[in-house]
Amino acid sequence: MSRKPARTVAPWVRTRLRTAPGAAISFGLLILVTAFLAAALPWTVDAYETDGLRHGITDAPPRRTAMTMTTRSSSSLVPEAQATELAPAKLRERRDKLVPLLPQPLRVDPADSAYGARTTTRLPTLDPWLPMPDGIPPELVLDAPSALAANARYLSGRAPGASKDGGMEAAVSENTAKTLHLKAGSVVHVSGTDGKPKAITITGVVRPVGIKGAFWSFDPTLHTPVNSMKGSIDDPKWYWIAALIVSPETAPQFVNTLGEPEQYWRFAPEASHLTAQDADKLAGALASVGAGPGLVRIRDVLGDNGGFTTDLDLVVGGFQGLRDSIASVVAVAVFGVGAVAAVVLLMTGGLFTARRHHELALMRSRGASLTGIGGRLLGEMAAVAVPAAVLGLALAFVFTGASPDRLVPGCLAALAVTLIGCLVVPLRAVFLHRRPQLHSARDDLIVARPSRRRTVVELTFLVLAVGAVTALRRRGVDDTAGGPGSGTDPNAVAPSSVDYLVSAAPVLIALIAAFVLVRLYPLPLRWAARPARRLRGAIGFLSLARAGRSSATGALPLLALLVALTTAAFGGAVLTGVDEARDHAAYLATGADARVSGGTGWAPLAAGVEKTVRDFPGVREVSPVQVELGLELPARPGVDDTGMGAPLIGVEPGSYARLADRLDLGAFPAGLLKDTGTGGPKAVGDNERVVPAIASPKVAERLGDKPLEIMAAAGRFHVKVVAVRTVTPALPERDFLLVNAADLVNQAPNTLLVTGGDGGALDGKALRAAVLAKDKSGYVGLASEKRAGTVESPLQTGAERLYLVAIAAGAGYAVLALMLALLQAAPERTTLLARLRTMGLTRSQGRLLLALEALPQALPAAVGGVVVGWATIQLLSPGVDLGRLALDGSTSEAMGLGADLRADVWSLGLPAAGVVVLAAGAAVTQAWWAARKGSIKELRAGDAR
C-alpha cells in the first residue's frame, strides 16, 4: 500500500516572505514604481502626440485644413443643363455621395462644412455710383453657400431668395456694405452672356458669426472687400474686390453671367477621433484622394472635371516632422532612465542573492538541485513582483487615461519589468551556486583580474559607442526617419523614426566610462594607501583598505550612477538649450525686453512717450533708436552697382552697446561709434564729415573700407565702416547700417528698446496702457509675449514634461543604486565597527571611518559623472538640433539659427555633489545607528547574520 507524501507544513514562499517582510515590501514597491513608469511612458507619449495631432488640425487656419472638391459643368452642355447642375438639390445629392468616399480615418465635421456654387472669374460692375478710387469699377465674386443662416446675423433686410421677376438676390457683409455704399434694396449690375446687364438686388446686410471659422475664412472677400492694384508700381490703379452672397435658389443663374461658375464642396475635417497612430494612415488617405484611387472614385461622382485640393496633408506632414524630431531627442532620456532602472533591478537581485549566499550554499552542499533552488526563488520573487507590477500597470492606465486600443505597449513594458524582477535573483543564484562552495574567495576589485571575455565585451561596447557618437554627429538624431506605417491594427508598430543605437549614445558613453573607472579604481587607492600608512591614526589607512575590499565597488553601482548623472547632464543641457533658444527667438522679434514705437510706419515718437517709458516701474534702461528704411546705398569702386537699400539706424552707443552685449545680438564696444561732434542742425551743409558706422556683412561688402557719401532724410554725410556684425537688436532680421544718432542732422527717435529689471520682467498691460495714453497709435511689443508664442504644440510641452520626469526618475534610481551599494556591505561594516569599538574606537572615529570609506566609492562616480556628462554634451551637440522642440515653426529666423545643447552648471554639478553628500551621510547615519543599537549580536563568534 503506497503512502501519500506528507503535506508541507511550512510552504517555502510564505515562510520566506514572513521571515523578511520589510525586504519583500521594499522589493514590491520598487517593482510597482518601475512598472508604473515603464507602462506610463508609451501611454504618455501617445497622449501628447495625440493632442499634438488634434491641436495641429484644429488650430491651423480653416483654409488650410478644408478638403475642397470642385467641378465645372461640361462646356458641351446647353445652358439649361448647366444651370441644373447648380441647383441646390443637385449639390446636396452630390454631397451625400462624396462624404462616404473619404477614406478612413478622414471624417467630416458637418457644422463647419459647406457646399454651393461660385463664379471663378470676377465680374466688373456697371454702376457708376459705386466707389472707384482710380476710376476702375469694383469687381464682384458671386457666391451661393449653403449655410449662411447658421454663420451670420442680419443687421438689416432679409435673407436672399428666389426673386419673383427671375433676377438674383444677394446679401452682403457689413464691411462690404460700408465700403461699397450698399444697403438693403440696392441694385448692382454685371454683364451677362447676352451682353445685357444682369441685376442683383441686395436684400440684407449681415454680420459674420465666427469670422475665423471655416465658412468665412476660405474666401476673405466674403466679409471684407480687398483694395487691389492694377498697372505697374510706378503708375498703380486701385480698385475694390468684393463678394456678394447670393441665394442658393438663384445660383443656376450664374450661367447667364461671364463668371464661369463652378460647384464646390468644402469639408472641414473632424479631429476628435484621431490618435497619434492615425497620422501615417491619415497622410496615406489624403494622398489617395489627392492623386490616387480616392480621386478616381470622386471623379466617378463629379465627372472628369472633378478636383480635390487641401493643405491638410502639409499640416499632417508638419506634425509628423515635429513628432519625429522630438521623439528622437526624448528617446535619449528614455534610454538613460531605462538603463538606470534596469541596473537598479539587477543590483536589487544581487543584494538579495548576497544576503542569502550562505543559506543557498548550505542548501546546495546538502544536495539541493539547481532546478529546485531556481524554482523556489522564482516563486518567491513572482509572489511579490507579479501583484506589484499588475498594480503599477493599473495605476498607469488610470493616471494616463490610456486608450483601450493601445494597451499592448504599456503591458509589454510592465511585463519586461516583471520578468527582470522575477528572473534576476534565481538566475544569479543558479549561476553562482552551479558548483557547491566550501568558502568564498575575495571578490573585490583590488585582487580581481579582468578576464578575456570581459575584455571582449568591453571592446564591443566601445565599438558600439564610437559608432553611435559618429553616426549622431554626422546625421543628427532627427535624420533617421522611417517611412509611414501601414495597416489597421492600432497596436502595430510602425517603422520608427528613432535610431536606437544613436539614441543610446549617452548610455554607451557612460558604460565605457564605467568600464574605465572600474579598471582604474585600484590605482588611486594603492597610491593613497602608501602615505596613509605613515599617518599616526589608523582611520585613514583603514578606510582606504576597506574601500578597496568592499563589494560595493562593483561595476553595477558605478554604471548606474554614471548613467544617471550623464542623463541628468544631458537633460539639463536640453532644457537649457530650449530655454535659451526661446529667449533668443523672442529677442530676435522685439530686440529688447520691450519695444515701443509709433504706430504709423516709422514716424517719430509722440511727445512724452520716452519720459513715460523711462519713469515706468521696473524699467532699468531705455535705448532710443532712430530707424530710417529704404536708404539707397552707394557702391565702392569696382562693385557692380545694381542698387541696394538698407535701413539706417541711429543709436545712443552706450545703452545700445550694453543691450547688444546682454542679448548677444551683435555686441560691440561703444567706443566704435564715438560721437564726432558734427551732428545736429549746425551740421547742415557739412557733407564732407565722416561718421563711423557698423554694418551688416552685405552692406560692409558694398561700402568697402573707404568713406562714402550717404544721402538720407536724417542728413547728408560720409560713412566709414569700422566693424561688421551679422545682427543688431534694432532690426535683427535685416541688413543695416548703424551710426551714432548724435551725428545725424535730423534727430527724431522713433523706437525705444526697453530693458527691464531682474529677468526682464515688465508689466506689459500697464506699460501698453501708459504708452497708449500718450500716443493712441503707439505699439508695445514684449519679449515675454513673443516667448510664449514659441510653444505651438502639445508635442513640445509634453516632451518637456517627459524630460523632467525622466531626469527626476533617473535621479531617484541613482539614489536607490547608491543605497543598495551601501546596504550590500552594511552588515560587514556594522560588524567591523563593533569589533573596533572593543579596541577603543570612539563613536566619532567610527562615523569618520565609514564616511571616509564611502568617499573613495562616491568621488569617482561624482567626478566621472561630471566629466562624462560634459564630454557627452560636447560630443553630441553637433548632431542634436533642438529647434523643433524649442520653437514654433513659424519663427523662421530663429529656426534658421537652430538650437544647440548648452552645458548647464547646475545639472552637471548639483547631482554629482548630491552623490558625495548622500554617500557620506548614509555612512555616518549607519555608524550612528550601530552605536545606538549595541554590538552584542555582531560579536557572537561564527554568526554571520
Secondary structure, 3 states (H helix, E strand, C coil): CCCCCCCCCCCHHHHHHHHCHHHHHHHHHHHHHHHHHHHHHHHHHHHHHHHHHHHHHHHCCHHHHCEEEEECCCCCCCHHHHHHHCCHHHHHHHHHHHHHHCCCCCCEEEEEEEEEEEECCCEEECCCCCCCCCCCCCEEEEEEECCHHHHEEEEEECCCCCCCCCCEEEEEEHHHHHHHCCCCCCEEEEEECCCCEEEEEEEEEEEECCCCCHHHHCCHHHCCCEEEEEECCCCEEEEEEEEEEECHHHHHHHHHECCCEEEEEEEEECCCCCCCCHHHHHHHHHHHHHHCHHHHHHHHHHCCCCEEECCHHHHHHHHHHHHHHHHHHHHHHHHHHHHHHHHHHHHHHHHHHHHCHHHHHHHHHCCCCHHHHHHHHHHHHHHHHHHHHHHHHHHHHHHHCCCHHHHHHHHHHHHHHHHHHHHHHHHHHHHHCCCCCCCCCCCCCCCCCCCHHHHHHHHHHHHHHHHHHHHHHHHCCCCCCCCCCCCCCCCCCCCCCCCHHHHCHHHHHHHHHHHHHHHHCHHHHHHHHHHHHCCCCCHHHHHHHHHHHCHHHCHHHHHHHHHHHHHHHHHHHHHHHHHHHHHHHHHHHHCCCEEEECCCCCCCCCCCHHHHHHCCCCEEEEEEEEEEEEEECCCCCCCCCCCCEEEEEEECHHHHHHHHHHHCCCCCCHHHHCCCCCCCHHHCCCCCCEEEEEECHHHHHHHCCCCEEEEECCEEEEEEEEEECCCCCCCCCCCCEEEEHHHCCCCCCCEEEEEECHHHCCCHHHHHHHHHHHCCCCEEEEHHHHHHCCCCCHHHHHHHHHHHHHHHHHHHHHHHHHHHHHHHCHHHHHHHHHHHHCCCCCHHHHHHHHHHHHHHHHHHHHHHHHHHHHHHHHHHHHHCCCHHHHCCCCCHHHHHHCCCCCCCHHHHHHHHHHHHHHHHHHHHHHHHHHHHHCCCCCCCCCCCC
